[in-house]
Amino acid sequence: MPTLTASDGTPLTYDVVGRGEPLLCLPGGPMRASAYLGDLGGLQNHRSLVMLDLRGTGGSGVPADPSTYRCDRQVDDVEALRSHLGPDRVDLLAHSAGGDLALLYAVRHPRRVRSLTLITAHARALGVDFTAEHRREAAALRADEPWFGEAHAAYERVWAGTASDADWDAMAPFFYGRWDATARAHAATEVEQSNDEAAEIYASPGAFAPAAARSAVRALDVPVLLLAGELDSGPLPRVAADIAELFPRAELIVQQGAGHHPWLDDPDGFARTVAAFLAQAARAEPNQGGPNRRRPESRAAGIGGGLNRGQPESADEPIK
């Protein structure tokens, strides 16, 4: 895998899959190796997917200072990758907890972002979190599933703080639209791909300044796609709609029948949806008319967040 060096000397690896313009992809977990993203349902047929292994995950090195696992401390790693690749502006995609990192990057380097694609993404950076009640609301939608009884009991033990490792495994079906062989195989790789120590630090105190970030994204003049899963709890579609309202140029799409990993639930539909958004964003560049402050579009796509176990150059100045 290609390698670059972060500003603190930590080696970072990334994989490149597909063809076309680069799409920088930030994984969730938090702190799960990017391999779980696969080819994002065939999105590689439309774009060149540049998938970063965050420090301490996958092929990337372990930093000398563990505090650099904190989300805001990793923004420099994303900028190092952009600089390494060369384009002045990039299309950025993030999944789940990677959404926080993408948002912080867009706040700190707004003129480096051409578009932002947030897939079932967290927005703690903007002061939006997902509650136990959100989780229970989504879980109730699956009451007719044959696995519901065991999984729901395990889910409740997680929220009570009494869960065993077996409970974490048992609740996995809630994060997939279909609990089939593909979903089972995907879920089985989570533990080996995750850095639990880093995950504990990722969203630790000091990582986020929501008021400042909200002010910044209100001036973020780029197209933003929020793709939510109909059956997902992180975020619920209605919570994703609230997040979309924070941006001047956002579109919300709810993928029907999808969970937290929508590219597995309908690969072709997912890839077509994201590719169409990216193509439209590319055609819209540059925006010469200033911020387009319209309400976000919202539509359901008929294309039928995860929990944690356990002095700049002018082009990069944050929006004031």
PyMOL commands that set and color helices and strands:
alter all, ss='L'
color gray80, all
select helices_A, chain A and resi 34-37+40-45+66-69+71-85+98-108+110-112+124-126+132-140+148-160+165-170+172-175+181-188+190-193+196-202+210-217+237-244+262-265+267-283+314-316
alter helices_A, ss='H'
color red, helices_A
select strands_A, chain A and resi 3-5+11-18+22-26+48-52+90-95+113-119+224-229+250-255+297-301
alter strands_A, ss='S'
color yellow, strands_A
deselect
rebuild
show_as cartoon
